[in-house]
Amino acid sequence: MPRIVKKPEIRQQELIEIALKQFIEYGYEKTSIRSIVKSAGGEIGMFYHHFSSKEEVFKASLQQYVQAYVLGIKELIEKEDSVDFLSLLDKILFFMQNTLFNYSNMQPYKADQAVLAILHQNAMLALHPSLTRMITIYTERKEIRPPDVELCLLVDFLLFGASGVIHDKNVTDPEIKFECIKKLFSRQLGISKKV
């Protein structure tokens, strides 16, 4: 079988995407460099041309996922910051729900919970500056009135609280989850508009 030659950046991206899927499906321990390379239709040397170890490709795949996730939300905040706070929150929640749906449904019954937890933790930490900026902008506009507490702690509370609601397995209807999150945000941020 003839060897398929691809540009280095295309091959590296392919390895990252394959690795992420395998890490999510099988977990870190059960994913091997050989399985990644086999799925890419290459040889072990090709892998080591781009990465020095399984840990390096794991970190690269997590970083790429988080960057794409955060970029989507940052773009929403920057593009949509002329709308009211709750309308922007709706768009962000919809984006979060779709991202969660896409990754959890790659292999819904086989997804490695430890890898998903790492992805989730990294994404929440990376979102912190964007939500902080959003709250600052809307506070300055006097559309929201957050409590007089450390902003970083308030943002943690809101981010991880909203994420907990989104990931809750007891309620499956996203609309119910979104309404709950909006009511909780409204209460914590002093939004008087009816949800």
LUMKOLBA-375028 format. One record per residue: y, x, z of N, C-alpha, C, O in turn; chain; residue in one letter; residue number from 1. Coordinates in steps of 0.2 Angstrom, whole numbers, plus 5000, padded with zeros to 4 digits. Layout:
BEGIN
ATOM|Y|X|Z|Y|X|Z|Y|X|Z|Y|X|Z|A|a|NUM
...
//
This chain:
BEGIN
ATOM|4994|5004|5000|5000|5000|5000|5006|5004|5000|5007|5009|5004|A|m|1
ATOM|5011|5003|4995|5017|5007|4995|5021|5006|5001|5022|5001|5004|A|p|2
ATOM|5024|5012|5003|5029|5012|5009|5036|5008|5007|5038|5010|5002|A|r|3
ATOM|5038|5004|5011|5044|5000|5010|5050|5004|5013|5050|5005|5019|A|i|4
ATOM|5055|5007|5009|5060|5011|5012|5066|5006|5013|5068|5003|5008|A|v|5
ATOM|5069|5006|5019|5075|5002|5020|5080|5007|5023|5079|5012|5025|A|k|6
ATOM|5086|5005|5022|5092|5008|5025|5091|5009|5032|5088|5004|5035|A|k|7
ATOM|5093|5015|5035|5092|5016|5043|5094|5010|5047|5091|5008|5052|A|p|8
ATOM|5100|5008|5046|5103|5003|5050|5100|4996|5049|5099|4992|5054|A|e|9
ATOM|5097|4995|5043|5093|4988|5042|5087|4989|5046|5084|4984|5049|A|i|10
ATOM|5083|4995|5045|5077|4996|5049|5078|4995|5056|5074|4992|5060|A|r|11
ATOM|5083|4999|5059|5084|4999|5066|5086|4991|5068|5083|4989|5074|A|q|12
ATOM|5089|4988|5065|5091|4981|5067|5084|4977|5067|5083|4972|5071|A|q|13
ATOM|5080|4978|5062|5074|4974|5061|5069|4976|5067|5066|4971|5070|A|e|14
ATOM|5069|4982|5069|5065|4984|5075|5068|4981|5082|5064|4978|5086|A|l|15
ATOM|5075|4980|5082|5078|4977|5088|5076|4970|5088|5074|4967|5093|A|i|16
ATOM|5076|4966|5083|5075|4959|5082|5067|4958|5084|5065|4953|5087|A|e|17
ATOM|5063|4962|5081|5056|4961|5082|5054|4963|5090|5050|4959|5093|A|i|18
ATOM|5057|4968|5092|5056|4970|5099|5058|4964|5104|5055|4962|5108|A|a|19
ATOM|5064|4961|5103|5067|4956|5107|5062|4950|5107|5060|4947|5112|A|l|20
ATOM|5059|4948|5101|5055|4942|5101|5048|4944|5105|5046|4940|5108|A|k|21
ATOM|5046|4950|5104|5040|4952|5107|5041|4953|5115|5037|4951|5119|A|q|22
ATOM|5046|4955|5117|5048|4956|5124|5048|4949|5127|5046|4948|5133|A|f|23
ATOM|5051|4944|5124|5052|4937|5126|5045|4934|5126|5043|4931|5131|A|i|24
ATOM|5041|4935|5121|5034|4932|5121|5029|4935|5126|5026|4932|5129|A|e|25
ATOM|5029|4942|5126|5024|4945|5129|5026|4949|5136|5022|4950|5140|A|y|26
ATOM|5032|4949|5137|5035|4953|5142|5035|4960|5141|5033|4963|5136|A|g|27
ATOM|5039|4964|5145|5040|4971|5144|5033|4975|5144|5032|4979|5140|A|y|28
ATOM|5029|4974|5149|5023|4978|5150|5018|4977|5144|5015|4982|5142|A|e|29
ATOM|5018|4971|5142|5013|4969|5137|5015|4971|5130|5011|4970|5125|A|k|30
ATOM|5021|4972|5129|5024|4974|5122|5023|4982|5121|5025|4985|5126|A|t|31
ATOM|5021|4983|5115|5020|4991|5114|5024|4993|5108|5026|4989|5104|A|s|32
ATOM|5025|4999|5108|5029|5002|5102|5024|5001|5096|5027|4999|5091|A|i|33
ATOM|5018|5001|5096|5013|5000|5091|5014|4993|5088|5014|4992|5082|A|r|34
ATOM|5014|4988|5093|5015|4981|5090|5021|4980|5087|5022|4976|5082|A|s|35
ATOM|5027|4983|5089|5033|4982|5086|5033|4985|5079|5035|4982|5074|A|i|36
ATOM|5030|4991|5079|5030|4995|5072|5025|4991|5067|5027|4990|5061|A|v|37
ATOM|5020|4988|5070|5015|4985|5066|5019|4979|5063|5018|4977|5057|A|k|38
ATOM|5022|4975|5067|5026|4969|5064|5031|4971|5059|5033|4967|5055|A|s|39
ATOM|5034|4977|5060|5039|4979|5055|5036|4982|5049|5040|4984|5044|A|a|40
ATOM|5029|4983|5049|5026|4986|5043|5028|4993|5042|5029|4996|5036|A|g|41
ATOM|5028|4997|5048|5030|5004|5047|5025|5008|5051|5020|5006|5053|A|g|42
ATOM|5027|5014|5052|5023|5019|5056|5027|5021|5062|5033|5020|5063|A|e|43
ATOM|5023|5024|5067|5026|5026|5073|5032|5031|5073|5037|5030|5076|A|i|44
ATOM|5032|5035|5068|5037|5040|5067|5044|5036|5065|5049|5039|5067|A|g|45
ATOM|5043|5031|5062|5049|5027|5060|5052|5024|5066|5058|5024|5067|A|m|46
ATOM|5048|5022|5071|5051|5020|5077|5055|5025|5081|5061|5024|5083|A|f|47
ATOM|5052|5031|5081|5055|5037|5085|5061|5040|5081|5065|5044|5084|A|y|48
ATOM|5062|5038|5075|5068|5040|5071|5074|5036|5074|5079|5039|5074|A|h|49
ATOM|5072|5030|5076|5078|5026|5079|5079|5025|5086|5084|5025|5089|A|h|50
ATOM|5073|5026|5090|5073|5025|5097|5069|5030|5100|5064|5033|5097|A|f|51
ATOM|5070|5032|5106|5067|5038|5110|5061|5035|5114|5056|5038|5116|A|s|52
ATOM|5061|5028|5115|5056|5025|5120|5056|5018|5119|5061|5015|5116|A|s|53
ATOM|5051|5015|5122|5051|5007|5123|5057|5005|5127|5060|5000|5125|A|k|54
ATOM|5059|5008|5132|5064|5007|5136|5071|5006|5133|5075|5002|5134|A|e|55
ATOM|5072|5011|5128|5078|5011|5124|5078|5005|5119|5084|5002|5119|A|e|56
ATOM|5073|5003|5116|5073|4998|5112|5074|4991|5116|5077|4986|5113|A|v|57
ATOM|5071|4991|5122|5072|4985|5126|5079|4984|5128|5082|4979|5127|A|f|58
ATOM|5082|4990|5130|5089|4990|5132|5094|4988|5126|5098|4984|5126|A|k|59
ATOM|5092|4990|5120|5096|4989|5114|5095|4981|5112|5100|4978|5110|A|a|60
ATOM|5089|4979|5113|5088|4972|5111|5092|4967|5116|5094|4962|5114|A|s|61
ATOM|5091|4969|5123|5095|4965|5127|5103|4965|5126|5106|4960|5126|A|l|62
ATOM|5105|4971|5125|5112|4972|5124|5114|4968|5118|5120|4965|5118|A|q|63
ATOM|5110|4968|5112|5112|4965|5106|5112|4957|5107|5117|4954|5105|A|q|64
ATOM|5107|4955|5111|5107|4947|5113|5113|4945|5117|5117|4941|5115|A|y|65
ATOM|5115|4949|5122|5120|4948|5126|5127|4948|5122|5131|4944|5123|A|v|66
ATOM|5128|4953|5118|5134|4954|5114|5135|4948|5110|5141|4945|5109|A|q|67
ATOM|5130|4946|5106|5130|4940|5102|5132|4934|5106|5136|4930|5104|A|a|68
ATOM|5129|4933|5111|5130|4927|5116|5137|4927|5118|5140|4922|5118|A|y|69
ATOM|5139|4932|5121|5146|4933|5124|5151|4932|5118|5156|4929|5119|A|v|70
ATOM|5150|4935|5112|5155|4935|5107|5156|4927|5105|5161|4925|5103|A|l|71
ATOM|5150|4924|5104|5151|4917|5103|5155|4913|5107|5160|4909|5105|A|g|72
ATOM|5155|4914|5114|5159|4911|5119|5166|4913|5119|5171|4909|5119|A|i|73
ATOM|5167|4920|5118|5174|4923|5117|5177|4920|5111|5183|4918|5112|A|k|74
ATOM|5174|4919|5106|5177|4916|5100|5179|4909|5101|5185|4907|5099|A|e|75
ATOM|5175|4905|5105|5177|4898|5106|5183|4898|5111|5188|4894|5109|A|l|76
ATOM|5183|4902|5116|5189|4902|5120|5195|4904|5116|5201|4901|5117|A|i|77
ATOM|5195|4910|5112|5201|4912|5108|5203|4907|5103|5209|4906|5102|A|e|78
ATOM|5198|4904|5100|5200|4899|5094|5202|4892|5097|5206|4889|5094|A|k|79
ATOM|5199|4890|5102|5200|4883|5104|5204|4883|5110|5205|4877|5114|A|e|80
ATOM|5208|4888|5112|5212|4888|5119|5218|4883|5118|5221|4882|5123|A|d|81
ATOM|5219|4880|5113|5224|4875|5112|5222|4868|5114|5226|4863|5115|A|s|82
ATOM|5216|4867|5115|5213|4860|5117|5213|4860|5125|5214|4865|5128|A|v|83
ATOM|5212|4854|5128|5212|4854|5135|5205|4857|5138|5201|4858|5134|A|d|84
ATOM|5206|4859|5144|5200|4863|5147|5194|4859|5147|5189|4863|5145|A|f|85
ATOM|5193|4853|5148|5187|4850|5148|5184|4849|5141|5178|4850|5140|A|l|86
ATOM|5188|4849|5136|5186|4849|5129|5183|4856|5127|5178|4856|5123|A|s|87
ATOM|5186|4861|5129|5184|4868|5128|5177|4869|5132|5173|4872|5129|A|l|88
ATOM|5177|4866|5138|5171|4867|5142|5165|4863|5138|5159|4866|5138|A|l|89
ATOM|5166|4858|5135|5161|4854|5131|5158|4859|5126|5152|4859|5125|A|d|90
ATOM|5163|4862|5122|5160|4866|5117|5156|4872|5119|5151|4874|5116|A|k|91
ATOM|5159|4875|5125|5155|4881|5128|5148|4879|5130|5143|4882|5129|A|i|92
ATOM|5148|4873|5134|5141|4870|5136|5137|4869|5130|5131|4870|5131|A|l|93
ATOM|5139|4866|5125|5135|4865|5119|5132|4871|5116|5127|4872|5114|A|f|94
ATOM|5137|4876|5116|5135|4883|5113|5129|4886|5118|5124|4889|5115|A|f|95
ATOM|5130|4886|5124|5125|4888|5129|5119|4885|5128|5113|4888|5128|A|m|96
ATOM|5119|4878|5128|5113|4874|5127|5109|4876|5121|5103|4877|5121|A|q|97
ATOM|5113|4877|5115|5109|4879|5109|5106|4885|5109|5101|4887|5107|A|n|98
ATOM|5110|4890|5112|5107|4897|5113|5101|4897|5117|5096|4900|5115|A|t|99
ATOM|5101|4893|5123|5095|4893|5127|5089|4890|5123|5084|4892|5123|A|l|100
ATOM|5091|4884|5120|5086|4881|5116|5082|4886|5110|5076|4886|5110|A|f|101
ATOM|5087|4889|5107|5084|4894|5102|5079|4899|5104|5074|4900|5101|A|n|102
ATOM|5081|4902|5110|5077|4908|5112|5071|4905|5116|5066|4908|5116|A|y|103
ATOM|5072|4900|5120|5066|4897|5124|5061|4894|5119|5055|4894|5121|A|s|104
ATOM|5063|4892|5113|5058|4889|5109|5055|4894|5104|5051|4892|5099|A|n|105
ATOM|5057|4900|5104|5053|4905|5100|5046|4905|5101|5042|4905|5097|A|m|106
ATOM|5044|4905|5107|5037|4904|5110|5037|4900|5116|5037|4903|5122|A|q|107
ATOM|5039|4894|5116|5040|4890|5122|5035|4890|5128|5037|4890|5134|A|p|108
ATOM|5029|4891|5126|5024|4891|5131|5022|4898|5133|5018|4900|5138|A|y|109
ATOM|5024|4903|5130|5022|4910|5131|5028|4914|5133|5027|4920|5135|A|k|110
ATOM|5034|4912|5134|5040|4916|5135|5039|4919|5142|5037|4916|5147|A|a|111
ATOM|5041|4925|5142|5040|4929|5148|5046|4928|5153|5052|4929|5151|A|d|112
ATOM|5045|4925|5158|5050|4923|5163|5054|4929|5165|5060|4928|5167|A|q|113
ATOM|5051|4934|5166|5055|4940|5169|5060|4943|5164|5066|4944|5166|A|a|114
ATOM|5058|4943|5157|5063|4945|5152|5068|4940|5151|5074|4942|5151|A|v|115
ATOM|5066|4933|5151|5071|4928|5151|5076|4929|5157|5082|4928|5156|A|l|116
ATOM|5074|4930|5163|5078|4931|5169|5083|4937|5168|5089|4936|5170|A|a|117
ATOM|5081|4942|5165|5085|4948|5164|5090|4946|5158|5096|4948|5159|A|i|118
ATOM|5088|4943|5153|5093|4941|5148|5098|4936|5151|5104|4937|5150|A|l|119
ATOM|5096|4932|5155|5101|4927|5158|5106|4930|5163|5112|4929|5162|A|h|120
ATOM|5103|4935|5167|5108|4938|5172|5113|4943|5168|5119|4943|5170|A|q|121
ATOM|5110|4946|5163|5115|4950|5159|5120|4946|5155|5126|4948|5155|A|n|122
ATOM|5118|4940|5153|5123|4936|5149|5128|4933|5154|5134|4933|5152|A|a|123
ATOM|5126|4931|5160|5131|4928|5165|5136|4934|5167|5142|4932|5167|A|m|124
ATOM|5134|4940|5168|5138|4945|5170|5143|4947|5164|5149|4948|5166|A|l|125
ATOM|5141|4946|5158|5145|4948|5152|5150|4942|5151|5155|4944|5148|A|a|126
ATOM|5148|4936|5153|5153|4931|5152|5158|4930|5157|5163|4927|5156|A|l|127
ATOM|5157|4934|5163|5162|4934|5168|5170|4935|5166|5174|4931|5167|A|h|128
ATOM|5171|4940|5162|5178|4941|5160|5181|4935|5155|5187|4934|5156|A|p|129
ATOM|5177|4933|5151|5179|4927|5147|5181|4921|5151|5186|4918|5150|A|s|130
ATOM|5176|4919|5156|5178|4913|5160|5184|4915|5164|5188|4910|5166|A|l|131
ATOM|5185|4921|5167|5190|4923|5171|5197|4922|5167|5202|4919|5169|A|t|132
ATOM|5197|4924|5161|5202|4923|5156|5204|4916|5155|5210|4914|5155|A|r|133
ATOM|5199|4912|5154|5200|4905|5152|5203|4901|5158|5208|4898|5157|A|m|134
ATOM|5200|4903|5164|5203|4900|5170|5210|4902|5171|5215|4898|5173|A|i|135
ATOM|5212|4908|5170|5219|4911|5171|5223|4907|5166|5229|4905|5168|A|t|136
ATOM|5221|4907|5160|5226|4904|5155|5227|4896|5157|5233|4894|5156|A|i|137
ATOM|5222|4893|5158|5223|4886|5160|5227|4885|5167|5230|4879|5168|A|y|138
ATOM|5226|4889|5171|5230|4889|5178|5237|4890|5176|5241|4887|5179|A|t|139
ATOM|5239|4895|5172|5246|4896|5170|5249|4890|5167|5255|4889|5167|A|e|140
ATOM|5245|4887|5163|5247|4881|5159|5248|4875|5164|5251|4870|5162|A|r|141
ATOM|5245|4876|5170|5245|4870|5175|5241|4865|5173|5242|4859|5176|A|k|142
ATOM|5236|4866|5169|5231|4861|5167|5225|4860|5173|5222|4855|5173|A|e|143
ATOM|5224|4866|5176|5219|4866|5182|5223|4869|5188|5228|4873|5187|A|i|144
ATOM|5220|4867|5194|5222|4870|5200|5216|4872|5204|5214|4869|5208|A|r|145
ATOM|5214|4878|5203|5208|4881|5206|5210|4882|5214|5216|4883|5216|A|p|146
ATOM|5205|4882|5218|5206|4883|5225|5209|4890|5226|5208|4895|5222|A|p|147
ATOM|5212|4891|5232|5215|4898|5234|5210|4902|5236|5209|4903|5242|A|d|148
ATOM|5205|4905|5232|5200|4909|5234|5200|4915|5229|5204|4915|5224|A|v|149
ATOM|5196|4920|5230|5196|4926|5225|5193|4923|5219|5188|4920|5218|A|e|150
ATOM|5197|4925|5213|5195|4922|5207|5188|4924|5204|5184|4920|5202|A|l|151
ATOM|5187|4931|5206|5180|4933|5204|5174|4929|5207|5169|4928|5204|A|c|152
ATOM|5175|4927|5213|5170|4924|5217|5170|4916|5214|5164|4914|5214|A|l|153
ATOM|5175|4913|5213|5175|4907|5210|5172|4907|5203|5168|4902|5202|A|l|154
ATOM|5173|4912|5199|5170|4912|5192|5162|4913|5193|5159|4910|5189|A|v|155
ATOM|5160|4917|5198|5153|4918|5199|5150|4911|5201|5145|4909|5198|A|d|156
ATOM|5153|4908|5205|5151|4901|5208|5150|4896|5202|5145|4893|5201|A|f|157
ATOM|5155|4896|5198|5155|4892|5192|5150|4894|5187|5146|4889|5184|A|l|158
ATOM|5150|4900|5185|5145|4902|5180|5138|4901|5182|5134|4898|5178|A|l|159
ATOM|5136|4904|5188|5129|4903|5190|5127|4896|5192|5122|4894|5191|A|f|160
ATOM|5132|4892|5194|5131|4885|5196|5130|4881|5189|5125|4877|5189|A|g|161
ATOM|5134|4882|5184|5133|4879|5178|5126|4881|5175|5123|4877|5172|A|a|162
ATOM|5125|4887|5175|5119|4890|5172|5112|4887|5176|5107|4885|5172|A|s|163
ATOM|5113|4886|5182|5107|4883|5186|5106|4876|5184|5101|4873|5183|A|g|164
ATOM|5112|4872|5182|5111|4865|5180|5108|4865|5173|5103|4861|5172|A|v|165
ATOM|5110|4869|5169|5108|4870|5162|5100|4871|5162|5096|4869|5158|A|i|166
ATOM|5098|4876|5166|5091|4878|5166|5087|4873|5171|5080|4874|5171|A|h|167
ATOM|5089|4869|5174|5085|4864|5178|5080|4860|5174|5081|4858|5169|A|d|168
ATOM|5074|4861|5176|5068|4858|5173|5067|4850|5175|5064|4847|5171|A|k|169
ATOM|5070|4848|5180|5069|4841|5183|5073|4836|5179|5071|4830|5178|A|n|170
ATOM|5079|4838|5176|5083|4834|5171|5083|4837|5164|5085|4843|5164|A|v|171
ATOM|5080|4833|5160|5079|4836|5153|5085|4834|5148|5086|4837|5143|A|t|172
ATOM|5089|4829|5150|5094|4826|5145|5100|4830|5146|5103|4831|5151|A|d|173
ATOM|5102|4834|5140|5108|4839|5141|5114|4835|5142|5119|4838|5145|A|p|174
ATOM|5115|4829|5140|5121|4825|5141|5122|4824|5149|5128|4824|5151|A|e|175
ATOM|5117|4822|5152|5117|4821|5160|5119|4828|5163|5123|4828|5167|A|i|176
ATOM|5116|4833|5161|5118|4840|5163|5125|4842|5162|5129|4844|5166|A|k|177
ATOM|5128|4840|5156|5135|4842|5154|5139|4838|5158|5144|4841|5161|A|f|178
ATOM|5138|4831|5159|5142|4827|5163|5143|4830|5170|5148|4830|5173|A|e|179
ATOM|5137|4832|5173|5137|4834|5180|5141|4841|5180|5145|4841|5185|A|c|180
ATOM|5140|4845|5176|5144|4852|5176|5152|4850|5175|5156|4853|5179|A|i|181
ATOM|5153|4846|5171|5161|4844|5170|5163|4841|5176|5169|4843|5178|A|k|182
ATOM|5160|4837|5179|5162|4834|5186|5163|4839|5191|5168|4839|5195|A|k|183
ATOM|5158|4844|5192|5158|4849|5196|5164|4854|5195|5168|4856|5199|A|l|184
ATOM|5165|4856|5189|5171|4860|5187|5177|4856|5188|5182|4859|5191|A|f|185
ATOM|5178|4850|5187|5184|4846|5188|5186|4846|5195|5191|4847|5197|A|s|186
ATOM|5181|4845|5199|5182|4845|5206|5184|4852|5209|5189|4853|5213|A|r|187
ATOM|5181|4857|5207|5182|4864|5209|5189|4867|5206|5192|4871|5210|A|q|188
ATOM|5191|4864|5200|5197|4867|5197|5203|4862|5198|5208|4863|5194|A|l|189
ATOM|5202|4857|5201|5207|4852|5202|5210|4849|5196|5216|4848|5195|A|g|190
ATOM|5205|4847|5192|5207|4843|5186|5207|4836|5187|5202|4833|5190|A|i|191
ATOM|5212|4832|5186|5213|4825|5188|5210|4821|5182|5209|4815|5184|A|s|192
ATOM|5210|4823|5176|5208|4819|5171|5201|4816|5172|5196|4820|5174|A|k|193
ATOM|5200|4810|5170|5193|4807|5171|5188|4810|5166|5190|4811|5160|A|k|194
ATOM|5182|4812|5169|5177|4815|5165|5173|4809|5162|5168|4810|5159|A|v|195
//
